[in-house]
């Protein structure tokens, strides 16, 4: 007659299996801190989704959409790998931010070192240093020095704009909103925006943009707000 496993062993085995393959997600405007089984943590930004798969030789996280800040527990024998579409980020113990916008991926390194590997024959691995950001697109791999606190301000509920084109700023604010802002002033698309706003604070952004750029805000039937250039009398 076969011997059954102790109940405690079954419970531990079930827990380990659940932790080895798990999905975590956030809705629009939501943020979430996830503690992983290896001691690492992941802070998910708005409308983000990850799939965690741990094995004996690696720790793999698929960033299926959105943005996440990874604080990785050191384990030399099991590298921590983030797949974001066609881009792979490999770390052992470090802190880094990954954002996925369609086919474009941005990796910002807060501490430690990571390797960024874009998909495609002949495209070399890029080793990053703290304070750098690598932008990966279908045709390029560009690394620049950035203001890490500004780039990761979302973790404190802040959006930081520094000479950000207005159209892009509106898009960034909209990431945290279910009732969006619509910019109907194409002549102002590229004007620079500077300032710090709380994530999800639509009223503050609309009020400031209206005053600074002489825009008129009008409510839409679906709860949205439209910004249009004022007509000069």
N, C-alpha and C positions, 0 to 999 in steps of 0.2 A: 504494500500500500504506500502511495506517495505521501511524503511528509509535507505539510503546509508550512508556509513562512509565518513567523510571528507577526501579530497585528502591527507592532511598532515598525517592523521592517517594511511591511506593505505601505504603511502611512508615509514613511520617509521616501520610499521609492516613488509613490504617487506625487509627493510634493516636488521631488527633484525633476520628475518628468514634466510637470506643469511649469516649473521655472525654466526649463530648458527651451521651451517653445511657447512664447507668450506674445500677445498683441496688446499694445497700449495706444490710446488715441485721445485727442481733445477735440471739442467742438469749436465753432467760431467764437472768439473772445475768451476762451478758456485756456488756462495753463495748468500744468500738472507736474509734480515731482515724483519720479518713479525710482524706487530702490531695487537694484538687481541682486540676484542671488550671490554674485561674486563680490559684493561690496561696492560696486560701481553705482553711480546714479545718473539719471537722465532727466533733464527738465525740458518738457515739451511746451512749445509755443502754440499759438492759436492754430486750429484746423490742421493738426499734425497727427501722424500715425507711424508707429514703428513696430517691427516684428523682431523679437529676440529669439536667437537660437544658439544655445551654448553646447559645445562639444568638448571632448577631452583635450583637443589640440588647438582650439580657437574659440573666441567669443564673437559671434556675428550678430550685428543689428542691421536690419533693412530699414532705411528711412524711406518710407513709401510716399510720404508727402510732408510738406511743412518744414519746420525748423526745430532743432534740439541742441541743447548744451550737454555735453558728455563729460562727466568727471570719472575718470577711469582708475579703478584699483590696480595697482602694479601686479603683474603676473608675467614674468619673463617667458614662461613656457606656454602661455596661451595669449597670443596677441589679440587685441580688441579691434575688430574690423567693422567699419560702417560702410554699407553699400547704399549709395544714393543714385539710383539710375545707372548710368554708365561710369560713375566715379566711385572709387574705393579709397577710404581713408583708414590707415593702419596705425595703431598706437599700442604702447605697452602700459604706461601709466602717465596720464596727462589730462589736460582740460582743453576741450576744443568745442567749437560751435559749427554746425553744418546746417545750411539752408538749401532747400531744393525748390527751384522755381521752374517747373517744366524740365527742359533739357539743360538748364543752367544750374550749376551747383557752386555755392560759396562756402569755403572752409576758413574759419577764423581760429587761430591758435592762441589760446590764453596763456598756457604754461606747458613746458615740456617740449616734445618734438613729435611730429607725425609725418607719415609718407602719404602723398596724394598720388593715386594712380588712375589716370584717365584711360578709358577704353580706346583701343585703336592701335594698330600695328605701328611701331616706331615711335610711340609717344612715351617719353621717359618719365620715370618716377620723380616727383618733386618732393624733396625734404624741406619741411617748413620749420622756421624758428618762431619762438614766442613773439607776438606783436605783429605777425604777418597774416595776410588774408590771400588765399588763392581762389581765383575765379575760373571755373572750368566751363567751357562752352564746346560746341561741336567742332569748332575750328581753332581754339586757342586755349592756352593755359597761362594765366597771368598772375604773378604774385607781387603784392605791394605791402608796404608798411601801413598800418591803419591804427586808429584810436580804438583799442580793444574795448574800453569802457563804453564808448558810444555804440559800437557794433553789437555789444551784448547787453545794452541797456534794457532790452525787453525783459530780461530776467528779473529786473526790479520794477517792471511795469512802466517803462519809459520808452518813448520813441524820440530819438535824437536826430535832428535835421541840421546839416551843415552844407549850405549851398546846394541843397537838394532841389531839383526842378519841381515846380508846383504839381505837375501832372503825376510825377513819381511819388511825391509826398502824399497826395490824395490816395493813391493806390496803396501806400503803406498803411495809412490810417484805416482804410477800408478792410484790411486783413482782419481787424478785430471787431468789425461791425456786421450785424445782420441787416440793419437798415443803412444802406451805403450813402456816400457822398458822390454826387455826379457833377463833374466839372464841365461846364458848357461855356468855355472861354478859351478857344484854341490859341489866341494871341498871347496868352499868359502861361502856356504849357511849360515853357523853359525858364520862367523867372525863378530866381533862387529863393528857397525857404530856409530860414535859420530859426531854431528854437527847440524846446523840449516839451513834449506833450505826454500826458498819461495815456496808456493804451486803453482804447474804448471810450475816451472822452471826446465824443464827436462835437459836442456843443462848443468846447473850448477851441478846437481847431477851426470850426466854421466861423466862430466869432472873430478870431484873430485874422484868418484869411480874408474875411469880408472887410475888416477895417484896413488892413495893410494894403490889399490889392484892389480896393474899391469894388467889391463884388456884392451882389445881392443874393441873399439866401431865400429860397422858397421851398415849402414842403411839397413832397410828391404824394400821390394817393396811396403808395405802398409803404409810406413811412420814410422814404429816402429824402435827402435834401439836395436841391440843385443850386449850384453856384454859377451865376451868370454875371457878365460885365454890366455895370450900371449904365443906363442910357443918359448921356449928358443933355440936359435941357438947354 
